[in-house]
Amino acid sequence: MSVPQEAAPLDLLVVGCGAGGLTVAQAFLEEVDRDGRSPRVVLLERAPRAERGGATRWSWVNVTVDTDGVVDPGVIARILTSHPDVDEEYFRVIEREGAATVAWLEEHGVQIAHQRPPFAMANDYGAMVGGGASLVEAFCALLEAREGVEIRYDTEALRLTTDADGRVDGVIARGPDGLTRRLAADAVVLATGGFEGSLEAVTRYVGQRAGQIRHVVPGLRFNTGDGLRMATELGAATAGQFDRLHVQLVDERTSKPDAGIFGIPYGVIVDGRGRRFVDEGSATAEALNAPLAWSVWRDHDATASFVFDARAARIPGWEFLNQSDIQPYRADTLAELAGLIGVDPAALEDEITRFNAAVGDGDFDPGVLDGRRTHGLDIDKTNWALPIEEAPFFAYPLATASTFSYGGIRIDLEGRVVTPRGTAIPGLYGAGVVTGVWYGEYPGAMSVLRTVTFARRTGAEIAAARVPIH
Ligand SMILES: Cc1cc2nc3c(=O)[nH]c(=O)nc-3n(C[C@H](O)[C@H](O)[C@H](O)COP(=O)(O)OP(=O)(O)OC[C@H]3O[C@@H](n4cnc5c(N)ncnc54)[C@H](O)[C@@H]3O)c2cc1C
């Protein structure tokens, strides 16, 4: 194929404009600045400018760090024991460098605030003020203000190019005019996010019916697994669990982005037959949600409803837990509510009657695992068990929605893409979700932290690799 080539090779070409790509570019430039060099850097962004930033743009960006930026060692321990293939060295780096990552983000105008909601949480969290959009805007502004740096919107990378020895030396990209061009570069970073945006890839890796899983936000449609495809075409190794997506429960009726339904620990969840199937009090709202959303899709025919009563709806901060733009179904009786969510009225009444009868004594406290539980049910509820008895009764019909895929390409600790025997492919790097690390357990609030921590290292590594600056 004969493809027009742009003039001089770039010093760095980054594919993707989310937390991973933006961080690599910025960290590279800061390292190069120390040498007084003037590099040329291009970032390719498939999305139009107004939608730049992939998943990052839509992310809440909770971060598992305490007020000093320290990553909870308990969370790292949980990740390390979740699966034998988890890369311990990778997570030890995050444990060591997490605080420096947070400090670096703050130096660049991105604030992390600590304000605990009135609900029990699994981890100690900070949250990015303004969410991930604040990161995207701050870093794009820094990069676009710099001479020699350009973000090309509406431009998608198609494939990598190599020299005669197999060193990655550029990318073929399709621009907004529909034409392809080759951009030569001394180093190429794949930061294309996950494959959740491709129905074909989701079906291939995750399996039958996975196409039913909707996107939690529209930005995911740009993430079609291209980095994974381009790198594996050159022999890159893969890592992470390929048949698993990170998912969450949303209001089934709405197309509002990020219509998360998190209140389930304070009510009950029933399947399409009106039956409970999980201990809703087994974990905090955010820790329960992803495994439960996965189970609803995989084991319960993608059909479930969250049922609660007037007393639960008065819990302070309820609207923080349930982010739909549509009011829940509301009824004066459970039988009427059952009709609204499409389950057998007698079955739902029977289920809730048995649940209510099993609720024990104790103080209800949504701020801690309160131990207020049921006794004697096939599936007991072990915290926050309140009888569902005060009309009106409410229900949200639920759907499972994806946030990111787990499987990706394998990198080493410097962000170099490696082959199955661990050899780095010269000139090729990966950053963010395109690099696979999760197996089963994703503890929450770690994706941006791990992305930025490693993307910083990768930017510095590329600069230090002393490729000639043109
Ligand atoms: C609603 C929501 C809430 C979340 N909350 C949290 C949270 O609280 N804490 C947390 O840590 N994580 C959270 N996450 C996950 C986290 O935001 C993402 O995992 C992370 O931001 C991904 O960063 P990234 O740079 O790897 O990918 P992305 O931000 O998705 O960026 C990928 C980029 O690649 C571009 N691209 C893809 N293919 C091509 C191509 N061929 N050519 C050119 N460009 C291409 C895309 O357009 C995009 O710019 C959340 C995610 C969502 C959706």
The ligand as an ORCA input file, in Angstrom:
! r2SCAN-3c Opt
* xyz 0 1
  C     -18.816      6.569     34.196
  C     -17.431      6.146     34.566
  C     -16.991      6.323     35.858
  C     -15.706      5.942     36.205
  N     -15.274      6.174     37.481
  C     -14.001      5.891     37.799
  C     -13.501      6.227     39.084
  O     -14.228      6.758     39.926
  N     -12.198      5.951     39.352
  C     -11.374      5.365     38.424
  O     -10.186      5.143     38.702
  N     -11.827      5.026     37.200
  C     -13.108      5.283     36.863
  N     -13.554      4.976     35.619
  C     -12.643      4.308     34.673
  C     -11.588      5.284     34.156
  O     -12.158      6.544     33.944
  C     -10.968      4.785     32.862
  O     -10.583      3.442     33.029
  C      -9.739      5.619     32.464
  O     -10.059      6.984     32.471
  C      -9.246      5.192     31.098
  O      -8.219      6.048     30.631
  P      -7.501      5.696     29.254
  O      -6.630      6.841     28.925
  O      -6.887      4.356     29.332
  O      -8.690      5.545     28.195
  P      -9.751      6.612     27.675
  O      -9.917      7.736     28.611
  O     -10.962      5.840     27.320
  O      -9.075      7.189     26.359
  C      -8.938      6.428     25.178
  C      -8.709      7.384     24.039
  O      -8.319      6.678     22.855
  C      -9.009      7.226     21.744
  N      -8.948      6.216     20.670
  C      -9.355      4.926     20.710
  N      -9.035      4.309     19.560
  C      -8.408      5.215     18.786
  C      -7.813      5.178     17.495
  N      -7.809      4.072     16.739
  N      -7.246      6.309     16.995
  C      -7.240      7.462     17.720
  N      -7.783      7.557     18.959
  C      -8.343      6.441     19.477
  C     -10.368      7.568     22.310
  O     -11.088      8.442     21.490
  C      -9.935      8.193     23.646
  O      -9.512      9.523     23.458
  C     -14.847      5.340     35.243
  C     -15.284      5.163     33.933
  C     -16.557      5.565     33.595
  C     -16.992      5.381     32.165
*
